[in-house]
Amino acid sequence: MAEADITIYLAAPRGFCAGVDRAIKIVDMALEKWGPPVYVRHDIVHNRYVVDDLRSKGAVFVEELDECPDDRPVIFSAHGVPKSVPAEANRRNLIYVDATCPLVSKVHIEAARHHGNGLQMIMVGHAGHPETLGTMGQLPDGEILLVETVEDVAHVEPRDPDKLAYITQTTLSVDDTAEIVAALKARFPSIAGPHKEDICYAATNRQAAVKAIAPKIDALLVLGAPNSSNSSRLVEVGRTAGCKHAQLLQRAVDIDWRSIEGARSIGLTAGASAPEILVNEVLDAFRERFSVTVEAVETAIENVEFKVPRVLRDAA
């Protein structure tokens, strides 16, 4: 029996971005081309449902190349890898496919270009995140300095303050990053930046959609994984935009019903690694308890698509 009326504001865009969609396709096509098992270094994307689904098809997830046999293909995750990883794969004559998101690769190329021009890099990112590790691993040690907060900017010690450039992780908060970049420019007026901002279109669009629904809702539910940077940022953006109760879920079973008791307007979105099937699962869970009205709030239309590597196209 439905308990009461409730309105769910469904944010759009939400869910899979082009880089995630491409990475999952790469694993599926590799399994079709070479058969199982196919090894994947690190979670292909940060979502347990997606990883478990691919594992059921024959993907084997490992943390490092030394866990992979010499006679099976290996795929590098969408987050990117340090240069040492493909170098080791080549040394071992492994068949490998790089599923790094092209927008992450763009940041790698920027870093290499600035390094070639004699500039030291400052990266805005999260320590320990695979994308940050992969990007910092594009250049020799010490050539990329990491800052995570505005406070870090005051303490960073570059080699030459007049020969600097900055790059950012692609999945950061747009607003927080803008503050850090402003602090970098204030301290290092000559610092060079990217031709186009590094935060990806998907993170930007999903954050804008959350800002649009935040004033309308009593609570925000974000589908995503705890280790997903872009999903965690959506929770933070919701709270900053005025929705004090914002919860990160992996599945509908994780909904904290007691914490949203009395709420009559709920915002629902999904991080860039979360499939739409999980959104529908949450909607079904609400329909079991409430009389639900769903209102879509669309702030952008996405039509980005990235090609898979040529080695896999004949498996399409």
N, C-alpha and C positions, 0 to 999 in steps of 0.2 A: 504493500500500500504506500502511495506517495504521501509524505508527511506534509509538505507545504510547497508553495510556488517558489521557484528559484530561477534566476537568470544567469546564464553562463555567457560571458563575453569571450569569444574565441578569437584570439589574436592572429592576424595574418600580415606578413609571412610568419611561418613557424616551421619547425621540423627540418628535414633534410635540406642541406645546401648542395650546391653543385659539386663541391670537393668531396663531400661525404658520399654522395650518390656515385661519383666516379670511383672512389676507393672500394666501395662494396662491389660494384660491377667488376672491378679488376680481380677481386678474389673469386667471384663467381665464374668469370671467364677463364681464369687460370685453372680452376678445378675442372672446367669443361675441356680445356686444351690438354692439360697434362694428367688429369685424374687425381684423386686423392692418394696420399696426403699432400697438401700444399702448406708450406710453413709461412707464418706471418710474424715478422719481428714487431713486437709490441701490439697492443690492441689496434686493429685497423682503424677504428674510430672509438671514441669513448662512450660506448653504450653496451650494457651487458646483454640486452635482448638481441642486438645485432651480432655481437660476438658469439653468443650461444647458438644462434641460428646458423652462422657460418661454420662453427665447430661441428654442428650436427651433419653438415655436408662434407666434412673432411678437412677443414682448415685446422692446423695445429698452431696455437699461439705460443710464442716464446719471447723471452726478453732480450736475448743476445744471439748472435750468429753461431757461437760455439755450441748451441743446442740444436743446430740444424745439420742434417746429414749432407754429404757432398752430392748425393745423387737425386735430390728433390729440389724443386724451385722454391724460392723464398720471396716474399713480398714485403716491402718497407711501408710502414703505416702512413696515413694521410698527414701526420704531424711533421714529417720530415726527419732526416737522420744526419748526424755529423758526417763529414767527408770520409772519415776513417771506416765507416761501415761499408759503402760500396767498394772502397779500396780493398778491404779484407775479402769481400765477396769475389772480387776480380782475382785476388791472389789465389783463392781456393777454386777458381773456375766454376763458381756457382751460377746457375741460371737464376736471375733475379729480375723483379719488376718493381719499379719505384712508383708507389701510389701517392707520393707527396702531393698535396693540394697545389695546383699551379699558383695560387695566391701566396702560399708560403714560399714556393720556389722563387717568386718575384722578389721577396724580401732577401732571400739568399743571394740573388743576382745583384741587388742593390748593395748589399754588404761587400760583395767581391769588387764591385765597381768603385766604391768609395775607398776600399783598401788599396786598390790599384792606383788611386789618385793620391795615396800617401796619407789618408785620413784614418784616425782611430775611431771606432764605432762606440756609441752608447746605445744599448738596447733597453727599451722599456718592456718589461715582461715579468713573468713569475718564475722564480728560481725553482729548478727541478722539473718544470713542465717539459714534456717531450719536445714541443715545438721550440722552446727556448734552448734546450740542449742541442737540438739539431741545428738551429741557426748559429749559435755560438761556436759550434763545431765546424762551421764553414771556413773559419779563419784560424791562424795560429793562436795559441794561448796568449791572452793579454791584449789581443787586438779588438775584442768586444767586451766592454764593461757593462754590467747589468745594474739597472735601477728598477725598483719596484714601486717606490712612493716618491712624493714630492720631497720628503725629508731626505731620502737617499741622494737626491740631486746635490744637496749642500755638501755631501761628504765624498762624492766620487772624485777620484784623482787621476785625470787624464795625463798623458805624456806631454801634450802641448795643447793648451786650451783654445788655440787658434786653428787647430787642424783636427776638427771633429765633425762627425755626422751622426745622426740618430736614425734608428729603425725601431719598429715596435712588433710585438707579438700580434697576430691577426685577430685574436679572440678577446681582446680587452674591452673594458668599459670605455665607450666613446668619451664620456664626460671626464672620468678620472684621468684618462690618457691625455686629454687636452690640457688639464692642469699640470701634469708632469712635463709635457712638452713646453708649456709656457715657462715653467721654472727653468728648464734647460736653456731656452732662448734668453731668459733674463740673465742667467749666469754666464752663458757662452754665446754672446751675440752673433758670432760668425758661424755657428753650428749649421751644417747643411742638413736638409731633410729630404724625404722621398718626393719624387715628382707627384705622386698621388698617395694619399694616406694609406698606411699599411693595414689598418683594421679592415677586415674584409666586409664586403657588401652585406653578407648574411648576418654577421654580428650586429652591424649598424642597423639593418632593417628590423631585426627581431627586437632590439632594444627600443627602437622608435615605436613599434607596435605596442610594447608593454607600457611605454609612457602614455600612449593614447588611451589605453583602457584603465590605467591606474586610478584616475579620478572617479570612475564609475563603479568601482568594486570594493567589497568588504574584505576580500582575500584573493591572493594570487597563487595559482598552482603552476609550477614549472616542471615539465617532464624532462628529465635529463639525468646524467650520472654525477655522482659526487666528484669524480675526477675530471669532469668536463668543464673547462674554463668558461666557454661561452654560455653554458647553462647556469653556472654559478653567478655570472655577471647579470643574467636576467633577473635572478632573485634580488640582487643588490639594487639594480635599476628600479625594480618595482617598489622596493622600500623607500628609496630616495625620492621617487615620484609621488609618494604619499600613501602607499598601501603597506601599512605596518606589518600585516600578516602575509608573508610570502613564504611558500614552502616548496622545496625541491623534492620531486618524487621520481623514483625509477619505474614504478608500476602503480596501477590503481590501488592495489592492496596496501600501499604505503600511505594512503590518505589518512591524515590525522583528523577524523571526523569531530572529535571533541573540541579541537582548537578552532574549528570553523562553525561551531554550533551557533545558531542565530543569524548567520550570514545569509543574505538573500540575493547577493550579486557576487559572482565568482569570476575571476579572470583565469583563463587557461591558455597556456602556450607551451611550446616544446623547443628545446635547444636544437642546434643544427645537426646533432647526431641522433636524435630521437625520431623513430618512424611514426607515421600517422596512425598505425594500428594501436599504438599506446594511447594516443589522444582519444580514439574511439572507445577504448577500454575504460578510460576515466569517465567519458560521457555516459556510458552504459551503467557505470557504478552509481552515478548521480541519479539516473533515471529510475534505478531500483529504489531510491529513497525519497525522491522529490518529483514534483511536477515541473519539468524543466523546459525553459525557453532558451534557445541558443541564438545569440546574435553575433554575427561575424563582424569584426572591426578590421578592415584592410587598409593598411597605410602605404603599401608598395606592391608592385607586381614584379615577380622575378622570372626571368626567362634565360638565365645563364646556364650554359651546358659546356662541360669540358670533355674533350676526346680522351679515350683510353689510349695507352701506348700502342704503337703500331704492331708490336709483337703479338698482341692479343686480338687485333681486329678481325682476323680470319676466324676467330672462335665465336663471333657475334651471331 
